[in-house]
Every structure is written in C-alpha cells, then in structure tokens.
Amino acid sequence: MNIISELALMPGVIAAGEYSYRGDRFSYEGQLNEEMARMASIMCRATTMAVHMQTDMMKSLSADCGCAPARGWMVQGQQFSVCVIANYFCFLDNTAASINEVMQIMRDKVPHQEGALV
C-alpha cells in the first residue's frame, strides 16, 4: 500500500495526496473533489516553498540553527489541520484524527528530499 492510500484510510483523515514541486501535477485520495484537491496542492506547494525560504534565511544567520533543511510543516486550525512532509500532504479533522499518528507515519515513510525543490 502506498503512503497516500495508507494515510487516506486513517481515522479522521479527510484527504491525503502528493504534489509536484514544479506545480504541474498532483494526486490524492479522500473526500475532496478534483478542484479542491488541486487548490490544496497549490496551497501546500506555496507554503512549502515559503517554509524552505525562511529556513534558508535562518540558516544564513546561524550556521548550526538545526532548522535547515526543512522537512515539512503543519498548521492546526479550530476544526482542521494540514500536515506536509516533503511533497506529501494530509488534511485532518481535528475531532477524529491523531496528528501524532499521522505525522509519525509521514516522518517514517516519506523519504528525505535532497537538493533544490524546483
């Protein structure tokens, strides 16, 4: 089973997917329609690029800041959360999902990225 399918089957996961760093394609499984998944992949890509830029800036201020390279990010809202590692995303319902379990699977199964994003 691939990581997207595994995440999509977890309790409380709304959708899981993967996007290209170039922004020209994505795939997903879950409760989003095609247009919502497209917008989700665009949002995740843009945020990932911003996080990488910010960690590169922090690294330039301190040679050993421990923050670069960035591996992923997450944001938690009142009802939903978004977790991203590399170019994989997962949208969660906060009342039914375990962020810790989702992030553990993502950290364990998504390979570390190497080199430039684009």
ABEGO torsion letter per residue (X at the ends): XBAAAAAAABBGBABBBBBBAAGABBBBBEABBAAAAAAAAAAAAAAAAAAAAAAAAAAAABABAGAOBBABBBBBBAABBBBBBEABBBBBBAAABBAAAAAAAAAAABBBBBEBAX
